[in-house]
Amino acid sequence: MTDIRICAENGCKRSGAVRLHVPWADDRVVCTAHARVLVQQEGVVAEPLDDVDWT
């Protein structure tokens, strides 16, 4: 995919880099900062997106 993703968290303008699989809500793409916080919740799984430049 070549589309630019924006973090799904309210008010965040960072690029989305991680898809979160959340058992009690819809999956969503978030930035790395939000992913670090949200993945600490039990059951949440983070999947790094393939088309993100990690360098």
C-alpha positions as CSV (number, residue, x, y, z in Angstrom):
1,M,0.0,0.0,0.0
2,T,1.2,3.5,-0.7
3,D,-1.4,5.5,1.0
4,I,-0.4,7.8,3.9
5,R,-2.0,6.7,7.2
6,I,-2.7,9.1,10.1
7,C,-2.8,7.8,13.6
8,A,-6.4,6.9,14.6
9,E,-6.1,8.5,18.1
10,N,-8.1,11.7,18.5
11,G,-6.0,14.8,17.9
12,C,-2.9,12.9,16.8
13,K,-1.4,14.0,13.4
14,R,1.5,11.5,13.4
15,S,1.8,8.9,10.7
16,G,0.3,5.5,11.5
17,A,3.0,2.8,11.7
18,V,1.4,0.0,13.7
19,R,-2.0,-1.9,13.4
20,L,-3.4,-2.7,16.8
21,H,-5.7,-5.7,17.1
22,V,-8.0,-4.9,20.1
23,P,-10.3,-7.7,21.2
24,W,-13.0,-5.3,22.5
25,A,-12.9,-2.7,19.7
26,D,-12.1,-2.4,16.0
27,D,-8.6,-2.8,14.8
28,R,-6.9,0.5,14.1
29,V,-3.7,2.0,12.8
30,V,-1.8,4.2,15.3
31,C,1.6,5.9,15.5
32,T,4.5,4.3,17.4
33,A,4.0,6.5,20.5
34,H,0.3,5.5,20.9
35,A,1.2,1.9,20.1
36,R,3.7,1.7,22.9
37,V,1.1,2.8,25.4
38,L,-1.9,0.9,24.1
39,V,-0.2,-2.4,23.6
40,Q,0.4,-2.7,27.4
41,Q,-3.3,-3.5,27.8
42,E,-4.0,-7.2,28.1
43,G,-5.0,-8.8,24.9
44,V,-3.9,-6.0,22.6
45,V,-1.5,-7.2,19.8
46,A,0.6,-4.8,17.8
47,E,1.5,-5.6,14.1
48,P,4.1,-3.3,12.5
49,L,3.0,-2.2,9.0
50,D,5.2,-3.5,6.2
51,D,5.2,-0.4,4.1
52,V,6.5,1.9,6.8
53,D,10.1,3.3,6.5
54,W,11.6,2.3,9.9
55,T,15.0,3.9,9.2
